[in-house]
Amino acid sequence: MTHDNAELPTKMRDAVREHWKALLIEGILLSIFGLAAIVVPPAASLAVTILLGWLFLISGIAGLALTFWARELPGFWWSLISAALAVLAGLILLAQPAQGTLTLTIVVGAYFLAEGVATIMYALEHRRELSGRWSWMLIAGLMDILIAAIIITGLPGSALWAIGLLVGINLLFGGATLIGVALAARNA
């Protein structure tokens, strides 16, 4: 390790300790937003869809501008197609957010199914190396498949709650983690 790399953990610890209040405030806000999303998942699902629509639209417009600005670079047509697809995806999500939420829910369900199968296969393949821990991976894979089954079999109704609930849970746990880090840094 170089001298700068050796000091990095100390610098990070000092920065976290110095800014623990900012981390605490962010953690509290994330937890509040997470709880709100859990309590009202349809509104959170719609909000996520609209946010993604704007992100696709803005990144697509920026991509179009940059593609035309650097049109002499190789791959012009592929960049143009990619940027145009981003604009189209953004416009569709913004014009039809309810249908966009349904589509996103299908994608999330498919992701949980694929992730569950992959996790189970990984656990089974590595059960000798992971000894007692492989069963936890197996359980995690089975839980992913269960979540996928709940989402997919519940369509189209699950589109009202799935994205919002999952985002809410993520925000709540992320916020709780930041609160824990902030309080530990304050007490250090």
C-alpha positions in Angstrom: 0.0 0.0 0.0 1.2 3.5 -0.8 1.3 6.1 1.9 -1.9 7.8 0.7 -3.8 4.4 0.5 -2.7 3.6 4.1 -4.2 6.8 5.4 -7.5 6.4 3.5 -9.4 4.5 6.3 -8.4 7.1 8.8 -9.5 10.0 6.6 -12.8 8.3 5.9 -13.4 7.7 9.6 -12.6 11.3 10.4 -14.9 12.6 7.6 -17.8 10.4 8.8 -17.2 11.5 12.4 -17.1 15.2 11.3 -20.3 15.0 9.2 -22.3 12.6 11.4 -25.2 15.1 11.6 -25.6 15.3 7.8 -25.6 11.5 7.7 -28.2 11.4 10.5 -30.5 13.9 8.7 -30.2 12.0 5.4 -30.9 8.7 7.2 -34.0 10.1 8.9 -35.3 11.6 5.6 -34.7 8.3 3.7 -36.5 6.4 6.5 -39.4 8.8 6.3 -39.7 8.5 2.5 -39.3 4.7 2.9 -42.1 4.5 5.4 -44.3 6.7 3.2 -43.7 4.5 0.2 -44.5 1.4 2.3 -47.7 3.0 3.5 -48.8 4.3 0.1 -47.1 2.0 -2.4 -49.3 2.9 -5.4 -48.2 6.6 -5.2 -44.6 5.5 -4.7 -44.8 3.1 -7.7 -46.2 5.9 -9.9 -43.5 8.4 -8.6 -40.7 5.9 -9.4 -42.1 5.4 -12.9 -42.4 9.2 -13.6 -38.9 9.7 -12.2 -37.5 7.0 -14.5 -39.4 8.6 -17.4 -37.7 11.9 -16.8 -34.3 10.3 -16.4 -34.7 8.4 -19.7 -35.9 11.5 -21.4 -33.2 13.8 -20.1 -30.4 11.3 -20.7 -31.7 10.6 -24.2 -31.8 14.3 -25.1 -28.3 14.7 -23.8 -27.2 11.6 -25.7 -28.7 12.9 -28.9 -26.9 16.3 -28.5 -23.6 14.6 -27.7 -24.0 12.1 -30.6 -24.5 14.9 -33.1 -21.7 17.0 -31.6 -19.3 14.1 -32.0 -20.8 12.6 -35.2 -17.4 11.9 -36.7 -16.6 9.3 -34.0 -17.1 5.6 -34.8 -20.4 4.2 -33.8 -22.5 7.3 -34.6 -25.6 5.3 -35.7 -25.5 3.0 -32.6 -25.2 6.0 -30.4 -28.0 7.7 -32.2 -30.3 4.7 -31.9 -29.4 4.3 -28.2 -30.2 8.0 -27.4 -33.4 7.9 -29.5 -34.6 4.8 -27.6 -33.9 6.5 -24.3 -36.0 9.5 -25.5 -38.8 7.2 -26.6 -38.8 5.2 -23.4 -38.9 8.4 -21.4 -41.8 9.8 -23.4 -43.7 6.5 -23.1 -43.2 6.3 -19.3 -44.3 10.0 -18.9 -47.3 9.7 -21.3 -48.6 6.4 -19.9 -47.2 6.1 -16.3 -49.7 3.4 -15.2 -48.8 1.1 -18.1 -45.1 2.0 -17.4 -45.5 0.9 -13.9 -47.0 -2.4 -15.1 -44.1 -3.0 -17.4 -41.6 -2.1 -14.7 -43.3 -4.6 -12.4 -43.1 -7.3 -15.0 -39.3 -6.6 -15.3 -38.8 -6.6 -11.6 -40.7 -9.9 -11.3 -38.6 -11.5 -14.0 -35.5 -10.1 -12.3 -36.4 -11.7 -9.0 -37.1 -15.0 -10.7 -33.8 -15.0 -12.5 -31.9 -13.9 -9.5 -33.5 -16.6 -7.4 -32.6 -19.3 -9.8 -29.0 -18.0 -10.1 -28.6 -17.8 -6.3 -30.0 -21.3 -5.8 -27.6 -22.7 -8.5 -24.7 -20.8 -6.9 -25.6 -22.2 -3.5 -25.8 -25.8 -4.8 -22.6 -25.5 -6.7 -20.7 -24.2 -3.8 -22.2 -26.1 -0.9 -18.8 -27.8 -0.2 -16.8 -24.6 -0.1 -19.5 -22.6 1.8 -20.2 -25.5 4.2 -22.9 -24.2 6.7 -23.5 -21.0 4.8 -24.8 -22.4 1.6 -28.2 -23.0 3.1 -28.6 -19.3 3.7 -28.0 -18.7 0.0 -30.4 -21.4 -0.9 -33.1 -19.7 1.3 -32.3 -16.3 -0.2 -32.8 -17.8 -3.7 -36.1 -19.4 -2.7 -37.2 -16.1 -1.2 -36.4 -14.3 -4.5 -38.5 -16.9 -6.3 -41.4 -16.5 -3.8 -41.3 -12.7 -4.3 -41.3 -13.2 -8.1 -44.2 -15.6 -7.9 -46.2 -13.1 -5.7 -45.5 -10.3 -8.2 -46.1 -12.3 -11.4 -49.2 -14.2 -10.3 -50.6 -11.0 -8.9 -50.4 -9.1 -12.2 -51.8 -6.6 -13.1 -52.8 -5.8 -9.6 -49.3 -6.2 -8.1 -48.2 -3.3 -10.4 -50.1 -1.0 -7.9 -47.9 -1.9 -5.0 -44.8 -3.9 -6.0 -42.4 -1.2 -7.2 -43.5 1.3 -4.4 -43.2 -1.3 -1.7 -39.8 -2.5 -2.8 -38.5 1.0 -3.1 -39.9 1.8 0.3 -38.2 -1.1 1.9 -34.9 -0.2 0.2 -35.2 3.5 1.4 -36.1 2.4 4.9 -33.2 0.0 5.3 -30.8 2.5 3.6 -32.0 5.2 6.0 -31.7 3.0 9.0 -28.1 2.1 8.0 -27.2 5.8 7.7 -28.7 6.5 11.1 -26.7 3.7 12.6 -23.5 4.9 10.9 -24.1 8.5 12.1 -24.8 7.5 15.7 -21.8 5.2 15.8 -19.6 8.0 14.4 -21.0 10.5 17.0 -20.2 8.1 19.8 -16.7 7.3 18.5 
